[in-house]
């Protein structure tokens, strides 16, 4: 048995001790007695062979699992919204001709796609793109919201409320413009509070949240400001986009960091129909 002692001098401290002991019991002690399974995969790219005495097994290399956060970081003009459409289409359809090795594990879940940066017309074009990539996508499972005109506090409140009221199965949330849920991305306290809220929501609602954030040209940091740093530290996977150095029409996708197995670098382009497509799963041969 584990005990947690605090010397008491008054009733207030006694009540505080009971509260702390409750947190300690729920969030720390359970690891000794409860088996915790690996969270189900939400999106993957490629597979990994695991060898053991019991035989070989093949597992998907996760881009993200349900109950966790990931980050897409990209400098300007690296087609990040097209990459988001590629992930959205693969998640909704399971796999398709555009996504190469990207696979979705939606089950009976939903996709909640939120854009905080663009006006209604441009946002609607982005929201429509995954449907153009696969006509069999169930439209009732695809929820889209353009929240450009909503205040930053109300955006987070809306997201949490909508998930609680409408989403019952493990699902995917794409948050294109996570910086717009914070008044100041360079404020440490505000950034940490936002990331803590996103972690709480992802676990309580059993959703995977993809956070899209800008990266400044020439910056060593993967994301902008203290918010970018906080997200990188807490994210399950950091996905980095950059312009391909050989073919200017390609965007290269790299694993900046992963808590699991890293996916292999690959590239995509936008075809003549304006739809993103994996380029033979190849990446820059000169790097």
Backbone torsions as a table, in degrees:
resi	resn	phi	psi	omega
1	UNK	NA	141.2	178.5
2	UNK	-104.5	132.3	179.1
3	UNK	-118.5	148.8	-177.8
4	UNK	-130.3	111.7	-172.7
5	UNK	-106.0	139.9	168.1
6	UNK	-135.4	129.3	177.6
7	UNK	-69.5	132.5	-173.6
8	UNK	-105.8	140.0	175.9
9	UNK	-122.6	-13.3	179.0
10	UNK	-159.5	174.0	-176.3
11	UNK	-64.4	-33.3	-178.4
12	UNK	-63.8	-43.3	178.3
13	UNK	-68.3	-33.1	179.4
14	UNK	-64.9	-42.9	177.8
15	UNK	-65.8	-38.0	178.1
16	UNK	-63.5	-38.7	179.8
17	UNK	-63.6	-43.4	177.7
18	UNK	-60.3	-39.2	179.9
19	UNK	-65.3	-45.9	-180.0
20	UNK	-64.5	-41.3	178.4
21	UNK	-61.8	-36.0	177.9
22	UNK	-64.0	-43.6	177.1
23	UNK	-62.9	-43.5	-179.3
24	UNK	-59.9	-42.7	-178.8
25	UNK	-67.1	-42.6	-174.7
26	UNK	-74.8	-39.4	-169.1
27	UNK	-106.6	-11.0	-180.0
28	UNK	-116.4	-48.8	-173.6
29	UNK	-67.1	-28.3	-172.1
30	UNK	-64.0	-21.0	-176.9
31	UNK	-68.2	-20.4	-178.8
32	UNK	-82.0	-19.6	-171.3
33	UNK	-120.5	-14.5	-172.4
34	UNK	-118.2	129.5	175.2
35	UNK	-74.8	131.9	-179.1
36	UNK	-112.8	116.5	-179.7
37	UNK	-81.0	154.5	175.5
38	UNK	-63.1	133.9	-175.9
39	UNK	-64.3	145.9	179.8
40	UNK	-60.8	144.4	-178.5
41	UNK	-75.9	137.7	176.9
42	UNK	-96.8	-51.1	177.7
43	UNK	-136.9	147.4	178.9
44	UNK	-141.7	161.4	171.5
45	UNK	-138.0	109.6	179.9
46	UNK	82.2	-179.7	-177.5
47	UNK	-134.5	160.8	-179.8
48	UNK	-130.3	132.9	175.9
49	UNK	-89.7	122.7	178.7
50	UNK	-105.5	121.7	-178.6
51	UNK	-103.6	137.5	179.1
52	UNK	-152.6	174.0	178.9
53	UNK	-64.4	-24.2	-179.8
54	UNK	-85.7	-1.7	-179.4
55	UNK	117.7	168.6	-179.6
56	UNK	-82.7	147.8	174.2
57	UNK	-138.7	152.4	-179.4
58	UNK	-113.6	126.5	179.6
59	UNK	-122.7	149.8	175.2
60	UNK	-72.0	143.0	175.3
61	UNK	-84.6	111.3	-169.5
62	UNK	-74.5	131.1	162.5
63	UNK	-82.8	-26.3	178.0
64	UNK	-171.2	149.3	176.6
65	UNK	-119.9	158.2	-179.8
66	UNK	-66.5	137.4	-178.3
67	UNK	92.0	9.6	-176.9
68	UNK	-133.7	175.1	178.1
69	UNK	-113.8	149.4	166.5
70	UNK	-134.3	166.4	-177.6
71	UNK	-131.0	134.2	167.7
72	UNK	-109.1	120.9	180.0
73	UNK	-119.9	135.2	-172.8
74	UNK	-154.3	134.9	170.9
75	UNK	-72.3	167.9	179.9
76	UNK	-58.8	151.3	174.4
77	UNK	65.4	31.6	174.9
78	UNK	-114.4	20.4	170.5
79	UNK	61.9	42.5	-176.8
80	UNK	-66.1	-35.9	179.6
81	UNK	-68.6	-31.3	175.6
82	UNK	-68.3	-38.3	177.4
83	UNK	-66.1	-39.0	176.0
84	UNK	-59.8	-41.4	177.9
85	UNK	-63.6	-36.6	178.3
86	UNK	-62.2	-44.9	178.2
87	UNK	-66.7	-42.6	-179.3
88	UNK	-61.2	-44.2	-179.1
89	UNK	-65.0	-43.4	179.9
90	UNK	-65.4	-39.8	179.7
91	UNK	-64.9	-44.7	-176.4
92	UNK	-70.4	-34.3	-175.1
93	UNK	-99.2	-13.9	-174.8
94	UNK	94.9	-53.7	172.3
95	UNK	-169.2	158.8	177.6
96	UNK	-156.9	-179.4	-174.6
97	UNK	-69.7	-16.0	-177.4
98	UNK	-88.0	-28.8	-167.6
99	UNK	-91.6	-3.2	-179.8
100	UNK	57.8	-122.5	-178.2
101	UNK	-85.0	0.6	178.0
102	UNK	-72.2	126.4	-180.0
103	UNK	-128.5	143.5	177.1
104	UNK	-108.1	147.4	-179.7
105	UNK	-124.3	63.9	-171.8
106	UNK	-74.3	-34.3	-173.1
107	UNK	61.0	-123.4	176.5
108	UNK	-107.2	18.9	-177.0
109	UNK	-80.5	-176.8	-175.7
110	UNK	-124.0	167.3	170.6
111	UNK	-119.2	123.5	176.1
112	UNK	-109.9	110.1	-173.7
113	UNK	-110.0	117.1	-174.1
114	UNK	-119.6	128.1	176.2
115	UNK	-117.3	127.1	-177.6
116	UNK	-109.7	-1.8	-170.5
117	UNK	-107.6	-36.4	-169.1
118	UNK	-97.0	157.1	173.2
119	UNK	-71.5	174.0	-172.6
120	UNK	-60.1	-42.3	-176.3
121	UNK	-65.4	-49.1	-179.1
122	UNK	-66.7	-39.7	178.3
123	UNK	-62.9	-40.0	-179.3
124	UNK	-64.5	-33.9	176.4
125	UNK	-63.3	-42.7	178.9
126	UNK	-65.9	-43.7	-178.7
127	UNK	-64.8	-32.4	-177.8
128	UNK	-77.0	-23.9	-171.9
129	UNK	-58.8	-46.1	178.5
130	UNK	-59.6	-31.9	178.3
131	UNK	-70.4	-33.3	176.1
132	UNK	-69.7	-24.5	-178.4
133	UNK	-82.4	-18.7	178.2
134	UNK	-158.6	108.7	-176.7
135	UNK	-71.3	-12.7	-179.0
136	UNK	-90.1	1.2	179.0
137	UNK	-61.9	130.9	178.5
138	UNK	-70.8	109.8	-173.7
139	UNK	-65.4	-26.0	-179.3
140	UNK	-74.4	-9.7	178.1
141	UNK	-98.7	2.6	-175.7
142	UNK	-116.6	107.9	-175.9
143	UNK	-108.6	123.3	-175.5
144	UNK	-123.9	139.1	-178.3
145	UNK	-142.5	128.8	173.2
146	UNK	-102.4	109.6	-171.8
147	UNK	-111.6	29.7	-177.3
148	UNK	-60.7	-36.8	-174.1
149	UNK	-89.6	1.8	-177.7
150	UNK	-95.7	141.9	178.9
151	UNK	-64.0	156.8	-173.3
152	UNK	-63.9	-35.8	178.5
153	UNK	-68.0	-43.1	-178.3
154	UNK	-67.3	-29.6	178.6
155	UNK	-60.1	-49.5	-179.5
156	UNK	-65.2	-40.9	178.4
157	UNK	-62.0	-41.1	179.5
158	UNK	-63.7	-45.2	-178.3
159	UNK	-59.5	-48.2	-178.5
160	UNK	-64.7	-43.0	-179.6
161	UNK	-64.0	-43.6	-177.9
162	UNK	-64.0	-41.7	179.0
163	UNK	-63.5	-43.6	-179.0
164	UNK	-63.3	-39.7	-172.9
165	UNK	-85.9	-25.0	-168.6
166	UNK	-123.8	-17.9	-173.6
167	UNK	-111.6	119.0	-174.9
168	UNK	-112.1	-17.4	-178.6
169	UNK	-112.5	159.0	174.5
170	UNK	-52.5	129.1	-170.6
171	UNK	-141.7	174.9	180.0
172	UNK	-114.4	135.3	173.4
173	UNK	-117.2	125.0	173.0
174	UNK	-106.1	119.0	-177.3
175	UNK	-112.2	88.9	-177.0
176	UNK	-86.8	96.0	-177.1
177	UNK	115.2	47.1	-177.4
178	UNK	-61.2	-26.6	179.6
179	UNK	-62.9	-22.1	-179.6
180	UNK	-81.5	5.1	172.3
181	UNK	-98.9	10.0	-176.2
182	UNK	-137.5	139.1	-179.1
183	UNK	-69.8	-35.9	-175.5
184	UNK	-145.5	108.5	-177.0
185	UNK	-69.1	-12.2	178.2
186	UNK	-97.8	3.8	176.5
187	UNK	-91.5	117.9	-174.4
188	UNK	-62.2	-45.5	-176.7
189	UNK	-63.7	-47.7	-179.9
190	UNK	-62.7	-41.3	-178.9
191	UNK	-64.2	-45.5	-180.0
192	UNK	-65.3	-38.3	178.2
193	UNK	-63.4	-42.0	-179.7
194	UNK	-65.6	-46.0	-179.2
195	UNK	-63.8	-39.7	176.9
196	UNK	-61.8	-40.8	178.7
197	UNK	-64.4	-41.8	179.4
198	UNK	-65.6	-39.3	177.1
199	UNK	-64.0	-42.4	179.6
200	UNK	-63.2	-46.8	-178.6
201	UNK	-62.8	-43.3	-177.9
202	UNK	-62.0	-38.7	-179.0
203	UNK	-77.3	-46.3	-177.2
204	UNK	-65.9	-38.2	-178.1
205	UNK	-93.7	-2.6	179.5
206	UNK	54.8	51.8	177.4
207	UNK	-122.5	155.8	169.2
208	UNK	-99.3	131.3	-178.7
209	UNK	-111.4	115.7	172.5
210	UNK	-90.1	119.5	-178.9
211	UNK	-104.7	118.7	179.8
212	UNK	-98.6	126.2	-177.6
213	UNK	-139.5	145.8	-179.0
214	UNK	-72.8	153.4	171.7
215	UNK	-123.6	133.4	179.1
216	UNK	-74.6	143.4	177.1
217	UNK	-58.2	133.6	175.4
218	UNK	78.9	0.2	-178.3
219	UNK	-83.6	141.0	176.4
220	UNK	-76.0	-21.6	179.5
221	UNK	-77.0	144.1	180.0
222	UNK	-76.0	-28.4	-178.8
223	UNK	-130.6	165.8	-175.4
224	UNK	-79.9	132.5	170.0
225	UNK	66.4	-168.6	178.2
226	UNK	-65.1	-30.9	178.5
227	UNK	-63.0	-44.0	177.9
228	UNK	-60.5	-42.2	179.2
229	UNK	-64.7	-42.2	-179.3
230	UNK	-65.6	-40.9	179.0
231	UNK	-65.4	-41.0	179.6
232	UNK	-60.4	-39.2	-178.2
233	UNK	-68.9	-33.9	-174.1
234	UNK	-97.6	-13.6	-174.5
235	UNK	-72.6	145.2	173.7
236	UNK	-69.6	-40.5	179.7
237	UNK	-139.2	136.6	172.6
238	UNK	-111.2	117.7	-178.7
239	UNK	-105.9	123.7	-175.5
240	UNK	-112.4	129.7	175.8
241	UNK	-105.5	143.1	175.7
242	UNK	-151.6	155.9	177.8
243	UNK	-67.4	135.6	178.6
244	UNK	-71.1	136.0	-175.0
245	UNK	-82.7	-11.7	-179.5
246	UNK	-100.3	-45.2	-177.4
247	UNK	-121.7	114.0	-175.2
248	UNK	-67.3	-15.2	179.8
249	UNK	-89.3	-1.7	180.0
250	UNK	-104.4	150.3	168.7
251	UNK	-117.1	131.7	-178.7
252	UNK	-97.4	135.8	-177.7
253	UNK	-112.7	123.1	-177.6
254	UNK	-124.4	154.3	173.0
255	UNK	-87.1	106.1	178.5
256	UNK	-70.4	-36.2	178.2
257	UNK	-170.4	149.9	178.0
258	UNK	-148.4	142.2	173.9
259	UNK	-78.3	-16.3	177.1
260	UNK	-111.8	-141.0	177.1
261	UNK	-80.7	137.3	179.3
262	UNK	-77.3	137.0	175.1
263	UNK	-79.3	155.8	179.7
264	UNK	-74.9	148.2	178.1
265	UNK	-64.3	140.1	177.4
266	UNK	-146.7	172.7	-179.1
267	UNK	-132.1	158.7	174.5
268	UNK	-140.0	163.5	176.3
269	UNK	-135.7	170.6	174.2
270	UNK	-105.1	120.7	-173.6
271	UNK	-79.2	-176.7	-175.4
272	UNK	-64.9	-17.0	177.5
273	UNK	-93.4	3.4	179.7
274	UNK	79.3	24.5	-178.3
275	UNK	-115.7	137.0	-179.8
276	UNK	-73.2	142.3	179.3
277	UNK	-148.5	139.8	177.5
278	UNK	-64.0	138.4	-178.2
279	UNK	-95.0	80.4	177.1
280	UNK	51.9	25.6	-179.8
281	UNK	56.5	28.0	-178.9
282	UNK	-98.8	157.9	175.2
283	UNK	-129.3	-176.8	-175.9
284	UNK	-61.6	113.9	-175.8
285	UNK	-73.7	-11.6	-177.1
286	UNK	-92.0	-3.3	-178.0
287	UNK	-99.8	NA	NA
